[in-house]
Amino acid sequence: MTESMIGTFQRAGETTWQDRHGYDFAKIRIPGLTNPSQNRH
């Protein structure tokens, strides 16, 4: 668990969002290579 998951909000009514995606390079014949990405705001 990270600080962004358990951290406190600074203002009443403040919200957050998270976006996760990735790419598996096996689809273009490079097995074992992946590129995960995660964005938080």
N, CA, C and O atoms as CSV, one atom per row, in Angstrom:
chain,resi,resn,atom,element,x,y,z
A,1,MET,N,N,0.851,-1.176,0.000
A,1,MET,CA,C,0.000,0.000,0.000
A,1,MET,C,C,0.895,1.237,0.000
A,1,MET,O,O,1.896,1.298,0.714
A,2,THR,N,N,0.524,2.198,-0.796
A,2,THR,CA,C,1.340,3.409,-0.907
A,2,THR,C,C,0.708,4.565,-0.151
A,2,THR,O,O,-0.460,4.509,0.232
A,3,GLU,N,N,1.483,5.598,0.056
A,3,GLU,CA,C,0.987,6.793,0.750
A,3,GLU,C,C,-0.212,7.395,0.018
A,3,GLU,O,O,-1.134,7.897,0.661
A,4,SER,N,N,-0.214,7.352,-1.304
A,4,SER,CA,C,-1.338,7.926,-2.049
A,4,SER,C,C,-2.627,7.155,-1.812
A,4,SER,O,O,-3.713,7.707,-1.989
A,5,MET,N,N,-2.529,5.892,-1.414
A,5,MET,CA,C,-3.719,5.097,-1.126
A,5,MET,C,C,-4.272,5.372,0.265
A,5,MET,O,O,-5.476,5.248,0.485
A,6,ILE,N,N,-3.408,5.745,1.209
A,6,ILE,CA,C,-3.853,5.918,2.591
A,6,ILE,C,C,-3.725,7.351,3.081
A,6,ILE,O,O,-4.073,7.644,4.225
A,7,GLY,N,N,-3.238,8.239,2.244
A,7,GLY,CA,C,-3.019,9.627,2.641
A,7,GLY,C,C,-4.326,10.349,2.957
A,7,GLY,O,O,-5.400,9.936,2.521
A,8,THR,N,N,-4.216,11.416,3.709
A,8,THR,CA,C,-5.394,12.207,4.058
A,8,THR,C,C,-5.599,13.308,3.031
A,8,THR,O,O,-4.655,13.739,2.368
A,9,PHE,N,N,-6.839,13.758,2.906
A,9,PHE,CA,C,-7.162,14.850,1.998
A,9,PHE,C,C,-6.955,16.172,2.716
A,9,PHE,O,O,-7.111,16.257,3.934
A,10,GLN,N,N,-6.607,17.191,1.965
A,10,GLN,CA,C,-6.304,18.499,2.535
A,10,GLN,C,C,-7.545,19.377,2.694
A,10,GLN,O,O,-7.587,20.229,3.582
A,11,ARG,N,N,-8.557,19.177,1.840
A,11,ARG,CA,C,-9.760,20.017,1.867
A,11,ARG,C,C,-11.000,19.136,1.909
A,11,ARG,O,O,-10.991,18.023,1.385
A,12,ALA,N,N,-12.061,19.625,2.526
A,12,ALA,CA,C,-13.339,18.905,2.566
A,12,ALA,C,C,-13.861,18.723,1.145
A,12,ALA,O,O,-13.849,19.667,0.354
A,13,GLY,N,N,-14.315,17.526,0.818
A,13,GLY,CA,C,-14.874,17.252,-0.501
A,13,GLY,C,C,-13.841,16.957,-1.572
A,13,GLY,O,O,-14.206,16.751,-2.729
A,14,GLU,N,N,-12.568,16.931,-1.223
A,14,GLU,CA,C,-11.510,16.667,-2.203
A,14,GLU,C,C,-11.617,15.222,-2.696
A,14,GLU,O,O,-11.894,14.316,-1.910
A,15,THR,N,N,-11.403,15.012,-3.970
A,15,THR,CA,C,-11.472,13.676,-4.556
A,15,THR,C,C,-10.183,13.358,-5.298
A,15,THR,O,O,-9.353,14.238,-5.527
A,16,THR,N,N,-10.028,12.117,-5.664
A,16,THR,CA,C,-8.859,11.679,-6.409
A,16,THR,C,C,-9.274,10.659,-7.453
A,16,THR,O,O,-10.358,10.084,-7.357
A,17,TRP,N,N,-8.428,10.424,-8.454
A,17,TRP,CA,C,-8.690,9.389,-9.438
A,17,TRP,C,C,-7.388,8.687,-9.781
A,17,TRP,O,O,-6.301,9.210,-9.536
A,18,GLN,N,N,-7.513,7.497,-10.352
A,18,GLN,CA,C,-6.353,6.681,-10.701
A,18,GLN,C,C,-6.605,6.023,-12.043
A,18,GLN,O,O,-7.715,5.566,-12.316
A,19,ASP,N,N,-5.585,5.972,-12.880
A,19,ASP,CA,C,-5.657,5.368,-14.211
A,19,ASP,C,C,-4.502,4.387,-14.339
A,19,ASP,O,O,-3.352,4.736,-14.075
A,20,ARG,N,N,-4.809,3.154,-14.746
A,20,ARG,CA,C,-3.768,2.142,-14.924
A,20,ARG,C,C,-3.908,1.514,-16.301
A,20,ARG,O,O,-5.015,1.207,-16.744
A,21,HIS,N,N,-2.786,1.327,-16.969
A,21,HIS,CA,C,-2.780,0.663,-18.262
A,21,HIS,C,C,-1.396,0.084,-18.512
A,21,HIS,O,O,-0.442,0.406,-17.804
A,22,GLY,N,N,-1.294,-0.751,-19.498
A,22,GLY,CA,C,-0.011,-1.360,-19.811
A,22,GLY,C,C,-0.016,-1.928,-21.222
A,22,GLY,O,O,-1.047,-1.965,-21.893
A,23,TYR,N,N,1.152,-2.366,-21.654
A,23,TYR,CA,C,1.284,-2.965,-22.980
A,23,TYR,C,C,2.174,-4.191,-22.872
A,23,TYR,O,O,3.230,-4.147,-22.242
A,24,ASP,N,N,1.747,-5.282,-23.487
A,24,ASP,CA,C,2.517,-6.524,-23.511
A,24,ASP,C,C,3.158,-6.645,-24.893
A,24,ASP,O,O,2.463,-6.851,-25.888
A,25,PHE,N,N,4.474,-6.519,-24.950
A,25,PHE,CA,C,5.192,-6.523,-26.218
A,25,PHE,C,C,5.250,-7.893,-26.890
A,25,PHE,O,O,5.769,-8.011,-28.000
A,26,ALA,N,N,4.725,-8.927,-26.237
A,26,ALA,CA,C,4.660,-10.247,-26.867
A,26,ALA,C,C,3.804,-10.188,-28.134
A,26,ALA,O,O,3.972,-11.000,-29.044
A,27,LYS,N,N,2.895,-9.228,-28.181
A,27,LYS,CA,C,2.037,-9.064,-29.363
A,27,LYS,C,C,2.850,-8.695,-30.599
A,27,LYS,O,O,2.418,-8.949,-31.724
A,28,ILE,N,N,4.026,-8.095,-30.399
A,28,ILE,CA,C,4.888,-7.751,-31.540
A,28,ILE,C,C,6.187,-8.563,-31.486
A,28,ILE,O,O,7.249,-8.108,-31.910
A,29,ARG,N,N,6.062,-9.767,-30.954
A,29,ARG,CA,C,7.138,-10.770,-30.930
A,29,ARG,C,C,8.341,-10.399,-30.066
A,29,ARG,O,O,9.481,-10.701,-30.418
A,30,ILE,N,N,8.081,-9.741,-28.929
A,30,ILE,CA,C,9.123,-9.497,-27.927
A,30,ILE,C,C,8.589,-10.042,-26.598
A,30,ILE,O,O,8.157,-9.270,-25.743
A,31,PRO,N,N,8.618,-11.369,-26.422
A,31,PRO,CA,C,8.041,-11.972,-25.217
A,31,PRO,C,C,8.803,-11.577,-23.953
A,31,PRO,O,O,10.025,-11.429,-23.967
A,32,GLY,N,N,8.065,-11.412,-22.876
A,32,GLY,CA,C,8.664,-11.104,-21.587
A,32,GLY,C,C,8.810,-9.608,-21.290
A,32,GLY,O,O,9.103,-9.230,-20.156
A,33,LEU,N,N,8.611,-8.767,-22.289
A,33,LEU,CA,C,8.738,-7.328,-22.087
A,33,LEU,C,C,7.348,-6.711,-21.942
A,33,LEU,O,O,6.494,-6.877,-22.814
A,34,THR,N,N,7.129,-6.009,-20.851
A,34,THR,CA,C,5.867,-5.313,-20.631
A,34,THR,C,C,6.156,-3.879,-20.214
A,34,THR,O,O,7.261,-3.562,-19.774
A,35,ASN,N,N,5.167,-3.025,-20.353
A,35,ASN,CA,C,5.308,-1.622,-19.971
A,35,ASN,C,C,4.072,-1.191,-19.189
A,35,ASN,O,O,3.119,-0.681,-19.779
A,36,PRO,N,N,4.071,-1.390,-17.860
A,36,PRO,CA,C,2.930,-0.943,-17.060
A,36,PRO,C,C,3.048,0.546,-16.749
A,36,PRO,O,O,4.153,1.082,-16.663
A,37,SER,N,N,1.918,1.205,-16.583
A,37,SER,CA,C,1.903,2.619,-16.265
A,37,SER,C,C,0.739,2.905,-15.321
A,37,SER,O,O,-0.330,2.308,-15.449
A,38,GLN,N,N,0.946,3.808,-14.386
A,38,GLN,CA,C,-0.093,4.156,-13.438
A,38,GLN,C,C,-0.040,5.653,-13.171
A,38,GLN,O,O,1.026,6.192,-12.875
A,39,ASN,N,N,-1.171,6.322,-13.273
A,39,ASN,CA,C,-1.268,7.758,-13.066
A,39,ASN,C,C,-2.246,8.030,-11.926
A,39,ASN,O,O,-3.302,7.401,-11.844
A,40,ARG,N,N,-1.898,8.954,-11.061
A,40,ARG,CA,C,-2.792,9.367,-9.972
A,40,ARG,C,C,-2.880,10.884,-9.962
A,40,ARG,O,O,-1.904,11.591,-10.212
A,41,HIS,N,N,-4.076,11.355,-9.668
A,41,HIS,CA,C,-4.259,12.801,-9.570
A,41,HIS,C,C,-5.199,13.092,-8.420
A,41,HIS,O,O,-5.501,14.254,-8.149
